[in-house]
Amino acid sequence: MSRAPAEAPQLAANIAHFARALRRAGLPIGPARIADAVEAVAAAGFTERADFYWTLHACFVSRPGHRAVFAQVFRMFWRDPRALETLMAAMMPALRAAGAPETRPPAETRAAEALLDGLIPDPPREERPELTLDMRGTASPGERLRRLDFAQMTGAERAAAERMIATLALPVPPVPARRGRGAATGRIDRARTLRRALRRGGELSAPVRERPRPRAPNLVVLCDISGSMTAYSRMLLHFVHAVASRRGAGWARVHAFTFGTRLTNITRHMAARDVDEALAAAGAEARDWQGGTRIGDSLRAFNRDWSRRVLGQGAVVLLVTDGLDRGDPVQLAAEAERLRLSARRLIWLNPLLRFDGFAPRARGVAALLPQVDALCSAHDVASLEDLGDRLSRASGDGEKTRLINILKPR
């Protein structure tokens, strides 16, 4: 017969250490859950490994996206003979061929980081003479990270930028719906006015007025994942996942599509709570990652297959691409115009806009530019923060003036 955790304090301590590792890996575990887990193991016993696994699983896992992380941490923590080798293999850098995809599950890396937190000592620092610098007038590290180009970031800076992007919001003002609601002032509601008159024997009194009912629009994101957009696609999809997972942000639904040589719908993958799992599933679904670019064909496929499904009720479309296309510019302009007429607003996010001398010299850029309502940059965290201000504007007169100035010959 197995001993209860109360009789085996070492087992209770191990459960507490295991829960702390899960919390560092991202699971929402507090002291109450740890106490419940100890009591559950005491009631279920500690005879079979499978029973012990599912007992802790029932206490610590509350979301489907946490199952993989729990399984990896459990396998590494509870007496796996190859646990140390697995941890070090997950944490140590490995040499890979150029362009080879990363096959390690995201949950394994997170589990290794959680279990090895604090166990690997930092490299010794060399003693150097202390310098006193005047930092007045210089930018803080956070401000520098906000203005740093995604293509110039190191691995640590990318991780910090991803955490910063996860906190961003994309507010949008509601749009008026066809249906109205009663109000003291506004247009006359003829139907309700006549019904009130019929209830009074046909006597027509003061008319009933109404105002349009506010409604949240849809957000549709078309993201270019071709080779020229490699440094920006992942960061922008992080941003899309943050917007899609944040409830009450003002959007009715968020639809996400990727395109390179073909169009891929990744909306259901963006619904996953864990961003690493969402991007891994989206990458497996989109087979044309880091390939060529066929913007015109991709927009044609979207207009033909998805336009009527997702662009209803005044949707806002974010077109994320650098505009470098080798296809027919006439077809690209026609499909972009059709997309603009179907959407409430068509906003183009172009990383090339970071250059001061940006000009529509490429054929794809020249074909797209007259058809969009706004042109914004998308090369750093600050540009994504500014996007919310652009969307909150009731009209795009300023953006149209800017586009006209760009279109002027230099």
N, C-alpha and C positions, 0 to 999 in steps of 0.2 A: 504494500500500500504506500502511496506517495506521501511525502511530508508536505504539509501546508506551508505557504510562505511565512505565516506567523511563527512556525517552528523552524523555518530555514531562512533566517534574515538575509543570508547572502543572495538567495533567489529574489527576494523583494528588492534588494539593492540593485541587482542586475536588471530587473524590470524597469526600475527608475532610470538607470543609465541608458537602457534601450529606448525609453520614451524621450529622453533628452536628445538622443541622436535623431529620432524621428522629427522632433521639433526643429532641430537645426536643418533638417532636410526639407522643411516646409510644411509639415503636418500641424494643424492647430491642436496641440495637446497641452493641457494644463494640469495642475495638481489633482483636480477632481477625477480626471480620466485615469491618472496613474493609480490613485487609490481604488477606483473601480476595477482596474486591471488586476491589481493584487488580490482583491476579494474574489474576482471571477476565477483566477487561477487556483485560489484556495478552494473554491466550490467545485471546479471541474477536475482538479487533480493535475499531476505532472507525470503521467505515465507514457503517453504517446506524443510523439513530436507533432503529428498532424492536429491532434486535439489542442495542444499548446499553441500552435500557430493560429488556428481559427479562433481560439479564445482571445488572444491578443488582437487579432484582426478585427473582431467584433467591437473591441473596446477603443481602438485607436483609429480605425479607418471609417470616415464618414462621407467620403466622396469617391466616385469611381476613378478619378484621376490620381488618387493617392495609393491605389492598389499596387502599382508597379514599384513605387518607392518603398512601400512597406515590405514587399517581397524581397527586394534587394538588401535592405538593411537587416531584415531577419536572417537571411542566408549568410550575410557577412558577420553578424554579431553572435549568433547562437551556435558556437562550436563547429564552424565549418573548417575542415582541415586546411583548405586552400584560401581561407579568408584573407590572410596577410598578403599572399601573392596577388589576389584579386584586387585588394585595396591599392597596393602599390602600382599595379598595372593600370588601374583607372586614373591614378593621380600623376604618374610619371609621364613626361612627353615621349611620344613614339615617332619614329621616322616613317613617313608615308610617302608614297609616290605622288607627284604633283597632280592635283585634280582628283585624287582618289577620295570617295565619299567616306564620311565618318560613320562606322557601323556600330559603335558602342551605344547602347540605349541611354537616353538622357537620365533615366532614373538611377543607373549604375554610377554615373559620375556624381550625381547629387548625394547618393548614399555614401560613396567613398569620401567626399568632402565633409559630410556630417560626422562620420566615424573617426576620421583623421584630424578633426579640428583640434588644434593645440598639441597634437602628438608629434608633428614634424617641426623641429626647432627652426627658427629663422636663421639664415646665414649670419655669421659674425660680422659685425660692422667694424670697419677700420676707424681707429681714433684719429680724428683730424682736428686741427685747430679751429676753435669756434669763431665763426665770422658773424659780424653784426651788419645786417643789411637793412636799408631803408625801403620798406615795402609800400610806402605811401604812393598812391597813384598807379599801382600795378593791379592786375586782375587776380581775383581769387581762383583757387583750383576749380571750384564749381562753375564759375563764369567761364573759365578757359575751356572746360569740358563742354559747356553749352555751345560754344562757338567753334569747336574743333570739328573739322570735316570727318565724316564717317570713314572715308577712304584712308585717312591718315592716322586712325586710332590703332593703338596696340590692343592685345587681348584683354588686358586689365581695364583699359579705358573703354573698350566695347562693353564689357560686363557692367561697368559703372553707368555707361550711357543707357544700357538696356534697363537697368533699375530706375533710372531717371525717367525714361520713356513710359515705364509701366505706371507712373503716377500722373501722366498727362491726361487731360480731358479735352474733349472736342465739343464744346457746347454749341447748340444751334437754336435759333429762335423758332417757335412753332409757326406753322403755316395755316392760313385760314381754310377751313373745310367747306364743302358745299352746304352741309347741314348747319343750321343756326341754333341759337338758344335765346331764350327770352331776355330782353334788356330794356332799360328805361328809354334809351335812345338808339337809333339805328334805322335800318330799312323796315318797311311794313311787311308783316307776316300776313299775307292775304288769307291763307287757309284758316289760321287760328282766329283772325278777325271775323270771318264769315261764320265760323262755328259758334263764336261768342254771340253774334247777332241772332243766330237761329235759336239759341237757348233763351233769348230774351224776346222771342216772338217776332223776330225780324228787325228789331230796333238796332240801328247801327250807332254805336257810341264811339269812344276813343279807340283808334286802331291799336292793335297789338304789334309791338316792334321786336326785332331780333337783331343779333349780331352773329357773324360767322363764328363757329365753334373752333377753337385752336386745336391743331392736330400735329403730332410729331411726324416728320418726314422719314423716309428711308435713306440710308447711306449705302452707296455702291462704290466699291474700290476696284479699279482695274490696274494691276501692278505688273510692270515689265520685269521679267526675271532673266533677261538675256545676258550675254557675257559682259556687255558694257555697263550693266546695272548691278553687277555682282556685289560691289561694295556697299550698295544702298538698299537692295531689295530686302535683305534679312532685317535690317533696322526698321524699315518702313512696315514690314509685316508684323514686327513687334508692336509697333504703334497701332496697327489695325486690330491686333488681338487685344490690346489694352482698351481700345474704344468698344470693341464688341463685347468684352466681358464686364464692362462697367454698366450696371443697370441704372436707370433713371438719368442717363446722360442727355436725354432729349431726342434720341433716335428711336424710331419704331423698330426697325430691323437693320442689321448691318450685313451686306452681301459682299463677299470678297472673291475676286477672280484673278488668276495669274495668266500671263501670256508671254510667249516667246515666238515659237513657230506655230503654236496652237493655243486655244483658249481652254482653261481648266477652272472649274468651279471648286473652290476650297472653303466655301461658307461653313459647311458642317465641321471641318477641321478647326476653324477658328473658334468654334463653340467650346472646345476643350478648355478646362480651367488651367492646366499647366501649359505655359507658353512653349516650353521645349518640346513637349509631346505634340502640340498643335503644329509647330513648324516642321517637325520630323514627318508627321503624317501628310502635311501639305507638300513637302519635298518629294515624298514617295508617290504622291498622286500626280504631280506635275513632272512629266518625263523630259520636258524641254528646258530644264534649269541650266543656265549658263550656255545656252545655245545661240542660235541666230534670232533675228527679229523680223517679224511680219506683222506690223501694227495694223495695216489695212485689212489683211485677212482676219486677224483676231477681232477687230471691231465689227467686221461684217458678220462673223459667227455670233458675236454677242447681240447685235441688232436683230439677227434672224431668230436665234433660239431663246434669248433671255430677256430681251428688251421689254416685252409686254408683261413678263412675270414679275420683274423687280423694279421697274421704273415707274410704276403707277403711283398716284397720289403725291406727285411733286418730289421725286427723289433727287438727291444731290449726288453727283458723280465726281469721284476723284480719279483722274487719269494720271498714273505715276509712270513716267517714261522720259527718256532723254530725247526722244524723237528721231533717233538715228535709225532710219528704215531704208531698205534697199528695194522696197516694192514700188508699185505704181503710185505716184503722188496724187493723181486724179482720183483713184479709188479711195485713197486715204482721206482726202478732203471730203468726198461724198459721204463716206461712212461716219466721219467725225461730225459733219453737219447734221446727219440723221440722228446721231447720239445727242447732240446739243438740243435739237428740237424735241426730243423725247424726255429730256430731263429738265428739272427746274433750274439747276445751275450745273455747268460743266467746268470744273477747276482742274487745271493742269499743274502737277507737281513735277518740276524739272530740276534735277541736280546741277545741270549745266548753268543754271541761272546764277550760280555763285561767282562766275567770272564777270568782271566789270565790263568787258568788251563783248558780251553776248550779243549775237546777231543771228537772225534766221537765214543762215547761209545754206544749211543742209536742206535737202528737198523735203524730208519728212517734217522738219521743224517749220518750214515755210508753209506746208500744206495744213498743219494742225493749228498754227497760231491764230489765223482769222476765225476759227470755229469755236474757240473756247471763251468762256466768260471771265476767267481770271487765270493769271499765271503766277505761280508761287515757287519758291525754292524749297528743296527738301534734302539738304546735304548735311544738316546738323540738328541738334536738339532745339536750338533757338528758333529755327525755321518752322519746326513742327509746333512750337508754342505759338508762333505768330499765325499759324493756320486757323486757330480758333477765333482770333480777332477778324480774320478775313471772312469766315463763315457767318459771324454774328452781324455783319453789315447787312442792312435791309436792301441796299442797291449796290450794284457793281459799277457805278459811274467812274469811280477813280481807277478801277482796274481796266475798264475799257479805254480810258485815256492813256494809261500806261501801255496797253497793247498797241494802240495806234502809234504811239511814239516809237515803239520797237519796230513796227512795220515800215516806218519811213526809211527810204534809202539813205545810206550814210555816204 
